[in-house]
Amino acid sequence: MNKYTVLKWEKLLLWLIPPILRKKTHYDWLDVLLTPLHTIYEETLYKMQHTGQIIYLEKVLNEAYNPTKNYNPNLNTEQKRSEDLIYIDESIKPTVQYVYLHKEYYEPVILPDGTVADGALIIPQLEVFTHEEYKNRNNKPVYLAHLQDYTKINYANFRVFIPKSLIDNQTIIVDSNKEVSVPTEAIKVANIEYHNLLNFYKLAGKSYETYSYSAKD
């Protein structure tokens, strides 16, 4: 924080009081009257120093609901999960996947001399994952999007991930009718302050969904 934005309110108040009126009772009374102005100044300055960028939005969320954790913007997603930090990730939207016939999708055979063999084709094999491998986030199955995926469904612009520990200790309250233990489904946060904070900092027109996670997931 720049020094010119830091006000020493006690010293400023003392300087503004005429010497003849610098009594403790008078000073304490004026200090009480100055407290609302002090609070408004600090809150406004804090808001001006943060924007809708991901690192700032993550910092604001962690300072508001996860103050015991030290937020580091240089951590990657896996490190943020291991540190039980609130973090933001892009939304999952289906991408267009094309199904090719063998005659449409092939790789030519390259001979040792660098030429292409006539009439000889190598058909790429489909990669098959086991059920256990599907659970790994790094191995995602191919999803063939339907027209309704683009016309009937509204997707959020980004996702906010909250450690399950904050829900367990009631720091963040969720809708009791919504299942929290399913990590693939969005949860409904009941804290109005949470939504007010996100709506204040996020870019206009951007939407979000909230998910819970456990470091063991």
N, C-alpha and C positions, 0 to 999 in steps of 0.2 A: 504494500500500500504506500502511495506517495505521501511524503511528510506533510505536504501542504493541505492534504485532505484530513489529516488527523488533528482534531481539536482537543486541547486540554481544557475541558469545561470548567474544572475547579479553578484553574488559574485565570481563565478568561473571565469568569464571574467575579473573582476577586479584583481584577483590574478595573472592571466596569463599575464597581461600587465605590462611591466617593470615600475618601479616607475617614471622614467624620462618621460615616455609617457602617464602617467595617466592624460590626459586632457579630458574635457567633450566632445569636438568635436571628438577626437580620439575614445573615449569610445562609443559614439553614432554611429559612423561609423562602428565599429567592431560589435556592437550589432545588427545592421541591417544585416550585413553579417552572423551573427550567427543564425538569426531567422529561416531560412529554416532547419538547422540542429536541432534546438530546436523542430520544428514542426514534423519532421520525427521521432525524438526520442520519443516524446509523443505518436504519432500514433502507432509506432511499439510496445511500451510498453503496450498500451491499448489492442492491438490485442493479445499479448502474455498472457495477464491476463484473456482472455475469450476463451472459447472452444465451441464445438458444443452441449454441454449439454443444455437441455431445459431452465433451469433457467438463464444461461448465454445468450442464444439466445434471450430470452424474455427481459432480461435486456438491451442488445444492441439495440434491436428494439425500446424499450420505450425511451431510452436515445437519440436515433437518431430522432424519429418522435413524441414522446410524452413526451418531457422534463418537462412539467409542472406537471406531475404526479410522485408520489413517488412509485417506483416499490418495492414491497415486495415479495420475492420468497416464503414466507410461506403462502400466501393467496391461498385459493382454487379457483376453476374455477368460482363459483358463485360470490365470493368476487372480483375477478379480473374484471368480467363483471360489477359489481356495481360500481367499481372504474374507469371504462372506460380505462382499461389497454389493451395493446396488449398482447395476450397470445397465447400459442400453445397447440393444442390438437391432439390426435391421429386421424388418418384417419378412415373413416367409410368404412368398407369392409363387404360384405355379408358373413355371417357364414352359415355353412351347417345346415339345419333344416330337421329333419326326420319326416315323417308322419307315425304314428303307427295305426294299427288296434286295436280295443278294446281287442282282444285276445292276442295282442303282448305287450300292455302297460297296466298294471294294478297294483293295490296295494292290497295285501292280507289283509283279515280281521283278525285283531289280537283280540283274545278272552281275557277276563279279566285275565285268568290264564297264559297269555303270549303265548299260542299256536296259530297256524294258522288254521283258519276254512277251512275245505275241501270244495272245490267247490263254495265258497262264495267270490265274487270279488267286489271291489269298483272301478268303472270306473271314473277317474278324469274328471271333467267338464272343458270345455274350458272357459277361462276368456274373457269376452266381454267388450270392451270399447265403450263409446259413442263418437260422433264426437268431442265434446268439450274436452273430455279426451285425444283424439289423439293429440291435440295441445300441451299437456303437454309433455315436453321432457323426463319426468320420465316414461311415458307410451308409449312404442314404439310397434307398431304392429309387428307381426311375419312376416318375409319376407322369402319366399321360393326361394332360389337362383337357377338360371338356369345355365346350363353348360357354356353359353355365358358370364355369369358374371365373370367367371374365365379365359376364353380364349380370349375374344374379347375386354375386358375393362382393361385399365391400371389405377391403383389406386395410388394416391399419398401416400407417406409414413407418412406425417403429414400435419396438417392444421394450418394456421396462421389466427387468428381472430383479426380484426381491428375494433375499435369503429367507428361507422358511423360519429361521430363528426369530426374525422380527415379527412374524405372524404368531408364533408360539407364545412369545412374551407380550402379546397384545399391543406392541408398538404400532403396528399396522393392522387394522381390523378389516376382515373380509366378510362378504355376505355369507351367512351361515348356511344358506341354501345351495351354495356353490361348493363343489368338491375341490379341496385344496391339494389333496395328495396326488392328483394327476398332473404331472409336469407339462404335459402337452396341451393342456387346456388353459385358457385365460381365466383369471380370477377377477372378481369384482371388489374393488377396494371401497370400504365404507367411509374412510377418512375424507371429509370435505376439504380439509387443508391440503391434503395430498393432491387432489385434482386442481385446486386453485393454484398451487405452486407450479404444477406442470403446465397448466393453461396460461400462466403468466409468462413463463420463459420460452415455451416452445414456439416455433414459427407458426404464423397464422395459416389456418387451413390444414395443419398437420394433425393426424389422429394417432392414437396410441392404444396399446393393450398392455395389461400387466400380467406377469407370470411369476410364480414362486419356484424356487429351486433349492435343492439341498446340496451341500458340498460333496456329498457321497454319490450324487447322480452322475 
